[in-house]
Amino acid sequence: MARPDRSKEELSEKILADLQEKYPNGFIVVPTVVGPVACRCPSRSDYQRFQSNLFDDKKKAQAVDMLVTASLIYPDIKTFNDMVDQAPGIMTPIGSELIKFAGSDGDAEAKKY
């Protein structure tokens, strides 16, 4: 049986309001084929751990997963793990959006003075 595509699904008004109250500094919601995922901005230490893991050959493969799970605010971790089991590729776009949300802009150009 084919998995239904839930990429157009959005969070309810109540869930969004609850998250906005709990995370007044903002969060992102990333649509995935198995439903929406919300993440807060990673803490400085979470982001530093992510960068450190990228350069550790033993931890490199899990670096994005660890950053995403550390920043996850919706759904709960059990539901999220079930989602990842159904569609492991969702970690890539969530991680990419989370890295941008944390302030990393690979396309930024510095001005020289």
N, C-alpha and C positions, 0 to 999 in steps of 0.2 A: 504494500500500500504506500502510495506516494505521500510524502510529508506536505501538509498544506503550507503555502507561502504566506507568512505573516508579516512580510516586510512593510506593508502599508498600515499595520496596526499601530495605534498611538496609545499613550498612557491616558487614563481617565482624568477628568478634571480634578477629582478628589485626590488621586495619587499625586498629580502635579502640584496641587496646592499644599499637600502634606510635605512633599520634597522641598518646595520653595520655602516653607516655613522652617524646616529643619536645616536647610543649606542655603542661607540668604546670600552667600557669596557666589552662588551659581553652580550649575551642573550641566552636563550634556546628556541628551537622549539620542542613542544611536539605533536606527531601525535595523533589524536583522531578519533573516528568513525565518527565524523561530520566535520572533517577537522583539519588542523594544527593550533596550538595556540603558540604565541611567548610571552615570559615574560622576562623582565629585572631582574637583581638581586634585591631583595627587599632592601629598605633602612634599615638602622639600626632601625629607629623608627617604620617602618612597621613591622619588624621582632619582635621587642619588644612588639608591640601591639598584634601580633599573639600569642606570648608566654603568654602574660597576658590573652588573651581571652580563651586560652586553659584551664585555671584554674578557669574561671568564668562560673559557671553552666548555666547562662542565655545566654552566648555568645559562649560557647564551640562549638555548632553545626555549627556556622557560621565562626569560626576562619580560616579555610582553604579557604573558599570562599572569605573572606575579604583580605587575603594575596594574593590570585591569582588576584583578581580584582585590587588591589593596584599596582601590578607588570605587569599587562597586557599591551602589546604594539601592538599586532596584534591578531585578528582583532579589529575593533572598538568595544566599549562596547555594543552597541545595537546588533550587529551581534553576539557577544560572548554570550550575554544573550539569544538570540534565540537558539544558539547552546546548551546552558545548558538546556533550556526548552526541547529541543529534546532528549538530552542525559545527564541527571543530574549527572551520574556517572563519567563524564570526569573530574570533580573537583578533584577526588582522585588521579589519576595519575599525573595530572598537579601539584597539591599541593606537592606530593611526590618528583617530579623532582625539583620543585622550592626550596624546603627545602634543598635538596642536593646541589643545585647550590649556595645557600646562605652559604654553608660551613658546614652544619650539616652532620656528618657522624656517624650514630649509630653503625657502625661496627669498628670504629677506636679503637685502643688499645693504651693506654698510656704506655710509658716505665717508669719504676721506676728506680730512681738513688739514 
